[in-house]
């Protein structure tokens, strides 16, 4: 039941992200709430479960947003699987850990998306992509993640109970 609930919550976040937050740009980037959500819940679920949820939500994002089909599904699967695989070695209650995880996952996601864009679209705005995707977006996502983690910490800790 928990997996269904988290999948539906992820779909709701995706809908909100596509309909509202994608139109709010800060320094030319938009916050990736779905990445933040998946990174945090990956700390509490098994590798395969969260990997599948991440892949499905990533493919749904690819379908609804456009771009290179499958890249977000692959990226979210890898992020979810790796974090979940390492979850026993990670101190989950630390704000520094959350900040660092979101920073690292956002950089990883941005690098793969930038590389895919360069290969597929022959994009030559490499400098702009690097500044936005590897500097601004990770810091912005990490700050927002800390705020959301603090606001929903009691709900997040309930994931441990099952």
C-alpha positions as CSV (number, residue, x, y, z in Angstrom):
1,X,0.0,0.0,0.0
2,X,2.9,2.3,0.8
3,X,4.3,1.9,-2.7
4,X,1.0,2.8,-4.3
5,X,0.6,5.9,-2.0
6,X,4.1,7.1,-2.8
7,X,3.6,6.5,-6.6
8,X,0.3,8.5,-6.4
9,X,2.1,11.2,-4.4
10,X,4.8,11.3,-7.1
11,X,2.3,11.7,-9.8
12,X,0.6,14.5,-7.9
13,X,4.0,16.2,-7.6
14,X,4.7,15.7,-11.3
15,X,1.3,17.3,-12.1
16,X,2.0,20.3,-9.8
17,X,5.5,20.6,-11.3
18,X,4.3,20.6,-14.9
19,X,1.3,22.9,-14.3
20,X,2.7,25.4,-11.8
21,X,6.3,25.3,-10.8
22,X,7.7,24.9,-14.3
23,X,6.6,28.4,-15.0
24,X,8.4,29.8,-11.9
25,X,12.0,30.4,-13.0
26,X,14.8,31.4,-10.6
27,X,18.0,32.4,-12.3
28,X,16.8,30.6,-15.4
29,X,16.1,27.2,-13.8
30,X,13.1,25.6,-12.3
31,X,13.1,23.4,-9.2
32,X,12.9,19.7,-9.7
33,X,10.5,18.7,-6.9
34,X,10.2,15.2,-8.3
35,X,13.9,14.6,-8.0
36,X,13.9,15.9,-4.4
37,X,10.9,13.6,-3.6
38,X,12.5,10.5,-5.1
39,X,15.9,11.2,-3.5
40,X,14.4,11.5,0.0
41,X,12.1,8.5,-0.2
42,X,14.9,6.4,-1.7
43,X,16.5,6.5,1.8
44,X,13.6,4.4,3.1
45,X,12.6,1.9,0.5
46,X,14.2,-1.2,-1.1
47,X,16.3,-0.8,-4.2
48,X,14.0,-2.5,-6.7
49,X,10.8,-1.0,-5.4
50,X,12.0,2.6,-5.5
51,X,13.9,2.0,-8.7
52,X,10.7,1.0,-10.4
53,X,8.8,3.9,-8.9
54,X,11.6,6.3,-10.1
55,X,11.6,4.8,-13.6
56,X,7.8,5.0,-14.0
57,X,7.7,8.6,-12.7
58,X,10.7,9.5,-14.9
59,X,9.0,8.1,-18.0
60,X,5.8,9.9,-17.1
61,X,7.8,13.1,-16.8
62,X,9.4,12.4,-20.2
63,X,5.9,11.9,-21.7
64,X,4.4,15.0,-20.2
65,X,7.3,17.4,-20.6
66,X,8.9,16.2,-23.8
67,X,12.5,16.2,-24.6
68,X,14.5,13.0,-25.0
69,X,12.2,10.1,-24.2
70,X,13.6,7.8,-21.5
71,X,16.4,10.0,-20.1
72,X,14.5,11.0,-17.0
73,X,13.2,7.4,-16.5
74,X,16.8,6.2,-16.7
75,X,18.2,9.0,-14.5
76,X,15.6,8.6,-11.8
77,X,15.9,4.8,-11.8
78,X,19.7,5.1,-11.3
79,X,19.4,7.7,-8.6
80,X,16.8,5.8,-6.7
81,X,18.5,2.5,-7.0
82,X,21.9,3.8,-5.9
83,X,20.7,5.8,-2.9
84,X,18.4,2.9,-1.8
85,X,21.3,0.5,-2.2
86,X,23.5,2.7,0.0
87,X,20.7,3.7,2.5
88,X,22.1,1.6,5.4
89,X,25.4,3.6,5.3
90,X,23.7,7.0,5.1
91,X,22.8,9.0,8.2
92,X,19.3,10.1,7.1
93,X,18.4,12.6,9.9
94,X,21.2,15.0,9.1
95,X,20.4,18.2,7.2
96,X,23.9,18.1,5.8
97,X,23.3,14.6,4.4
98,X,20.1,15.7,2.7
99,X,21.7,18.8,1.3
100,X,24.6,16.8,-0.1
101,X,22.4,14.0,-1.5
102,X,20.2,16.5,-3.3
103,X,23.2,18.4,-4.6
104,X,24.9,15.2,-5.9
105,X,21.7,13.8,-7.5
106,X,20.9,17.1,-9.1
107,X,24.4,17.3,-10.6
108,X,24.2,13.7,-11.8
109,X,20.8,14.3,-13.4
110,X,22.0,17.6,-15.0
111,X,25.2,16.1,-16.4
112,X,23.3,13.2,-18.0
113,X,20.6,15.5,-19.4
114,X,23.2,17.9,-20.7
115,X,25.2,15.1,-22.4
116,X,22.0,13.7,-23.9
117,X,21.0,17.1,-25.2
118,X,24.4,17.8,-26.7
119,X,24.4,14.4,-28.5
120,X,20.8,14.5,-29.7
121,X,20.3,18.2,-30.4
122,X,23.9,19.2,-31.2
123,X,23.5,22.0,-28.7
124,X,26.3,24.5,-28.5
125,X,25.1,26.5,-25.5
126,X,27.3,24.3,-23.4
127,X,28.4,27.1,-21.0
128,X,24.9,28.1,-20.2
129,X,23.8,24.5,-19.6
130,X,26.8,24.0,-17.3
131,X,26.2,27.1,-15.2
132,X,22.4,26.5,-14.9
133,X,22.6,22.7,-14.5
134,X,25.7,22.1,-12.5
135,X,25.8,25.3,-10.4
136,X,22.5,27.0,-9.9
137,X,20.0,24.1,-10.0
138,X,21.8,21.9,-7.5
139,X,22.2,24.6,-5.0
140,X,18.6,25.7,-5.5
141,X,17.2,22.1,-5.2
142,X,19.3,21.5,-2.1
143,X,18.0,24.6,-0.3
144,X,14.4,23.8,-1.2
145,X,14.9,20.2,-0.1
146,X,16.1,21.3,3.3
147,X,13.0,23.4,3.7
148,X,10.7,20.6,2.5
149,X,12.5,18.0,4.6
150,X,12.1,20.1,7.8
151,X,8.4,20.7,7.0
152,X,7.6,17.1,6.3
153,X,10.1,15.3,8.6
154,X,7.4,13.6,10.7
155,X,5.7,12.2,7.5
156,X,9.1,11.1,6.1
157,X,10.0,9.3,9.3
158,X,6.8,7.3,9.0
159,X,8.4,5.6,6.0
160,X,10.7,3.8,8.4
161,X,7.8,2.1,10.2
162,X,7.0,-0.5,7.5
